[in-house]
Amino acid sequence: MGISERRTHPPVSNRALEKEYRKKKKAPDGEQLKGLSKRTDLTTRQVESWFRQRKASETLSQLQKFSETGWRFFYYTAIFIYGLWAVSSKSWFYDTKECWRGYPLHAVDRDMWWYYMLELSFYWSLLISQFFDVRRKDFWQMFTHHVTTILLLTLSWMDNLVRMGSLVLIIHDVADVFLEAAKLARYANKPKLCDAFFIVFAVVWIISRMFIYPYVVVYTALFEACQTVALEGINCFPAYYVFNALIICLQVLHFIWTWYIVRIAVKSIRTGKTDDNRSDTEEEDEMDAGTDDAAQLGGGDSERRSPKAIGDLIKRPTHSHTVGDSASANGNTPRSTKSK
């Protein structure tokens, strides 16, 4: 498939620079940079280049990213098909008022139990992995998304709001399938296929999260819930308002990520390239500078960053989350100019 396994060579060993790198994981600046330059007998530009190359050496190869993305594609596809099979056989899939009729005496079938446990486990893995991988500029957005989703799942399980929770899950899973497919095509060097999947992803995202989610999930939670349970002599309980706050929080995140998607789509139409508007890391401005001194440091060929993968946009939400995705597969792969 022409997927490169090449990774950036680490720079020449330097104890002083390595010690400083392990402390902050980013290039120094100002007086600290000058101090390291004097201690190592290197120019400030060579010191900056050493840090760039050291950072790049930890980045996954394109083949590794393809493998991890393939796993997420498999997961999202499988869980969406399973969720669709499980939820489509339930009455509340066709009439959202059924989420509230007879509440809280709702039995949880075994298929719904597995659906919840699998999804909850996955989102916990996304949340934990964020702290061990490349830190992105949208770290706190993704963190908020994962925490909100976990709280929604946990709260809905504890208060037997599984019917509503299952609708939230299935709406969020469908777009992630096409997002991971677009990333696979990107890593496989199939730009036209990548663009096609991205278009499908954008359309499905907007339909599912900007129309179906607010007009089905948010509407029934805010308006139908209390009206329906009131007919059965039950008052809305305190946890109901917390549940609604989390649902609205997710919708706010949907607006933010839709803005990202629209920006990418507009840029793609203008330039013909489908790139991520965000930085790969918080230090990208430093790391994106030229690395012409890499060869001088003895670390091998001069390295540079590849175009940003559109799959880095969300989790993964994705899974995001990402809804989201595994953070270790996010970001760009520095590639040797010889492997272009």
C-alpha positions in Angstrom: 0.0 0.0 0.0 3.0 2.2 0.0 2.8 3.1 3.7 6.1 4.3 5.1 7.6 2.6 8.1 10.4 5.1 8.4 10.7 7.1 11.6 12.9 10.1 12.3 16.3 9.2 13.6 17.1 10.4 17.1 19.7 13.2 17.2 23.3 12.7 18.4 23.4 11.8 22.1 23.8 14.9 24.3 23.4 14.4 28.1 22.8 18.1 28.8 20.1 18.5 26.1 18.6 15.1 26.9 18.2 16.1 30.6 16.6 19.4 29.7 14.3 17.7 27.2 13.0 15.1 29.7 12.0 18.0 32.0 9.9 20.0 29.6 9.5 18.0 26.4 9.9 21.3 24.4 12.6 23.5 23.1 14.0 26.1 25.5 13.9 29.8 24.7 15.5 33.1 25.9 18.3 32.9 28.4 17.9 29.1 28.9 18.5 28.6 25.2 21.7 30.7 25.3 22.8 28.8 28.5 22.4 25.4 26.8 24.3 26.8 23.7 27.3 27.7 25.8 27.3 24.4 27.8 27.1 22.2 24.7 29.3 24.4 22.3 26.5 24.4 19.8 24.8 27.4 18.2 21.3 28.3 19.4 19.9 27.2 16.1 21.6 23.8 16.5 20.1 23.4 20.0 16.6 24.2 18.7 17.2 21.7 15.8 18.3 19.1 18.3 15.1 19.5 20.3 12.9 19.4 17.1 14.6 16.2 16.0 14.4 14.7 19.5 10.7 15.4 19.6 10.1 14.0 16.1 11.9 10.8 17.0 9.1 9.9 19.4 6.4 10.3 16.8 4.8 7.1 15.5 5.6 6.0 12.0 2.9 6.2 9.3 2.5 2.5 9.4 2.0 2.5 13.2 -0.6 5.3 12.8 -2.3 3.3 10.1 -2.5 0.3 12.4 -3.9 2.2 15.4 -6.4 4.0 13.2 -7.4 0.6 11.7 -8.2 -0.6 15.2 -10.4 2.4 15.9 -12.1 2.0 12.6 -12.9 -1.6 13.4 -14.1 -0.6 16.9 -16.4 2.2 15.7 -17.8 0.1 12.9 -18.5 -2.9 15.1 -20.0 -0.9 18.0 -22.2 1.1 15.7 -23.5 -2.0 14.0 -24.1 -3.7 17.3 -25.7 -0.6 18.8 -27.9 -0.1 15.8 -29.0 -3.8 16.0 -29.6 -3.6 19.7 -31.4 -0.2 19.9 -33.4 -0.5 16.6 -35.4 -3.4 18.2 -36.5 -1.1 21.1 -39.7 1.0 21.1 -37.9 4.2 22.2 -35.8 4.1 18.9 -39.0 5.1 17.1 -40.8 7.1 19.8 -38.7 9.1 22.2 -41.5 9.4 24.7 -41.0 5.7 25.5 -37.8 6.8 27.1 -39.9 8.3 29.9 -43.1 6.2 30.0 -43.1 3.9 33.0 -39.9 5.5 34.3 -38.0 4.4 36.4 -39.3 0.8 36.2 -37.4 0.1 33.0 -35.7 -3.4 32.6 -32.2 -3.4 31.1 -31.8 -6.2 28.6 -28.6 -8.0 28.3 -27.8 -6.5 24.9 -28.1 -3.0 26.3 -26.0 -4.0 29.3 -23.1 -5.0 27.0 -23.6 -1.9 24.8 -23.2 0.3 27.9 -20.2 -1.6 29.3 -18.3 -1.6 26.0 -18.9 2.1 25.4 -18.0 3.1 29.0 -14.8 1.1 28.9 -13.8 2.7 25.6 -14.3 6.2 26.8 -12.3 5.6 30.0 -9.4 4.4 27.8 -9.6 7.6 25.7 -9.6 9.8 28.8 -6.6 8.0 30.4 -4.6 7.9 27.2 -4.8 11.6 26.8 -2.3 12.1 29.6 0.3 9.8 28.0 0.4 11.1 24.5 1.1 14.2 22.5 -0.7 17.1 24.0 -2.8 18.9 21.5 -4.3 22.4 21.5 -7.8 21.0 21.9 -6.7 18.9 24.9 -9.2 20.5 27.3 -12.0 20.3 24.7 -11.4 16.6 24.3 -10.9 16.2 28.1 -14.3 17.9 28.7 -15.9 15.8 26.0 -14.6 12.5 27.5 -15.5 13.5 31.1 -19.0 14.6 30.0 -19.6 11.4 28.1 -18.4 9.2 31.1 -20.6 11.2 33.5 -23.6 10.9 31.1 -23.1 7.2 30.8 -22.5 6.7 34.6 -25.4 9.0 35.6 -27.8 7.5 33.1 -26.9 4.0 34.3 -27.3 4.9 38.0 -30.7 6.6 37.4 -31.9 4.0 34.9 -31.9 6.5 32.0 -30.4 3.8 29.7 -32.9 4.4 27.0 -31.9 8.0 26.5 -28.3 7.1 26.9 -28.4 4.5 24.2 -29.8 7.1 21.7 -26.9 9.5 22.6 -24.4 6.8 22.0 -25.7 5.6 18.6 -25.9 9.2 17.3 -22.3 9.9 18.3 -20.9 6.6 16.9 -22.0 6.9 13.3 -19.8 9.8 12.2 -16.7 8.3 13.7 -16.7 5.4 11.3 -16.2 7.7 8.3 -13.7 9.8 10.2 -11.4 6.8 10.8 -11.9 5.6 7.2 -10.7 9.0 6.0 -7.6 8.8 8.2 -6.9 5.3 7.0 -7.0 6.6 3.4 -4.8 9.5 4.3 -2.1 7.2 5.8 -2.4 4.9 2.8 -1.6 7.8 0.6 -5.0 7.8 -1.1 -5.9 11.5 -1.2 -9.0 11.2 -3.4 -10.4 8.4 -1.3 -9.5 10.4 1.8 -11.4 13.5 0.5 -14.4 11.3 -0.4 -14.6 9.9 3.1 -14.1 13.3 4.6 -17.1 14.7 2.6 -19.3 11.8 3.8 -18.0 12.3 7.4 -18.8 16.0 7.3 -22.3 15.4 6.0 -23.0 12.6 8.5 -21.6 14.7 11.3 -23.7 17.7 10.6 -26.9 15.6 10.1 -26.3 13.5 13.3 -24.9 16.1 15.7 -26.4 19.4 14.5 -29.9 18.2 13.6 -30.8 14.7 14.9 -29.1 15.2 18.3 -30.7 18.6 19.2 -34.1 17.9 17.6 -34.4 14.4 19.1 -32.2 14.0 22.2 -32.1 17.5 23.5 -35.7 18.2 22.7 -37.0 15.1 24.5 -34.8 15.6 27.5 -35.8 19.3 27.9 -39.5 19.1 27.0 -40.9 15.6 26.8 -39.4 14.1 29.9 -41.1 16.1 32.6 -44.4 16.3 30.7 -44.5 12.5 30.3 -43.5 11.5 33.8 -45.8 14.1 35.2 -48.7 12.3 33.6 -47.8 9.3 35.8 -47.6 11.4 39.0 -43.8 11.6 39.1 -41.9 14.8 39.6 -38.6 15.5 37.9 -35.7 14.6 40.2 -32.5 16.6 40.8 -30.3 14.2 38.7 -32.5 15.0 35.7 -31.2 18.6 35.7 -27.6 17.4 35.9 -28.3 15.0 33.1 -29.7 17.9 30.9 -26.7 20.1 31.7 -24.4 17.4 30.4 -26.5 16.9 27.3 -26.3 20.6 26.5 -22.6 20.6 27.2 -22.1 18.0 24.5 -24.1 20.1 22.1 -21.9 23.1 22.8 -18.9 20.9 21.9 -20.7 19.9 18.7 -20.9 23.5 17.7 -17.2 24.1 18.3 -16.1 21.0 16.3 -18.5 21.7 13.5 -16.8 25.1 13.2 -13.5 23.2 12.8 -15.0 20.9 10.1 -16.4 23.9 8.2 -13.0 25.6 8.3 -11.3 22.5 6.9 -14.0 22.1 4.2 -13.7 25.8 3.1 -9.9 25.5 3.1 -10.1 22.3 1.1 -12.2 23.9 -1.6 -9.9 26.9 -1.8 -6.6 25.0 -1.8 -7.5 21.5 -2.8 -5.9 20.2 0.4 -7.8 18.7 3.3 -5.7 19.7 6.3 -6.4 20.1 10.0 -6.6 23.7 11.2 -5.2 22.9 14.6 -1.6 22.4 15.6 -0.3 19.0 16.1 1.0 19.9 19.5 1.0 23.0 21.7 4.6 23.6 20.7 4.0 23.4 16.9 5.1 26.9 16.2 8.5 26.0 17.6 8.6 22.6 16.1 7.5 23.6 12.6 10.6 25.8 12.1 13.1 24.5 9.6 15.5 21.8 10.6 18.4 22.5 8.3 20.9 21.9 11.0 19.8 18.3 11.6 22.5 16.9 9.4 25.1 19.0 11.1 24.0 17.4 14.4 24.8 14.0 12.9 21.3 12.7 13.3 20.7 11.7 9.7 18.7 13.3 6.9 17.0 16.6 7.4 13.4 16.0 8.6 10.2 17.9 8.2 6.5 17.5 9.0 4.0 15.9 6.7 0.7 17.5 5.9 -1.7 17.4 8.8 -4.2 14.5 8.8 -7.8 15.5 8.8 -8.5 12.6 11.1 -6.8 14.6 13.9 -9.8 17.0 14.0 -11.9 15.2 16.7 -11.9 11.4 18.6 -12.5 10.7 18.4 -14.9 12.4 19.7 -13.4 11.0 19.2 -14.4 9.0 20.0 -14.1 11.0 20.9 -13.2 10.9 21.8 -14.1 10.3 20.7 -16.6 9.8 20.5 -13.0 10.2 20.2 -9.9 8.4 19.4 -6.7 7.2 20.7 -4.5 10.2 21.2 -1.4 8.3 20.4 -2.5 8.1 16.7 -3.1 11.8 16.5 -0.7 14.4 15.1 1.6 14.4 12.1 4.4 12.1 11.1 7.7 13.7 10.4 9.0 12.0 7.3 12.4 12.1 5.6 12.4 14.0 2.4 13.6 10.9 0.7 10.4 9.0 1.5 8.1 11.6 0.0 
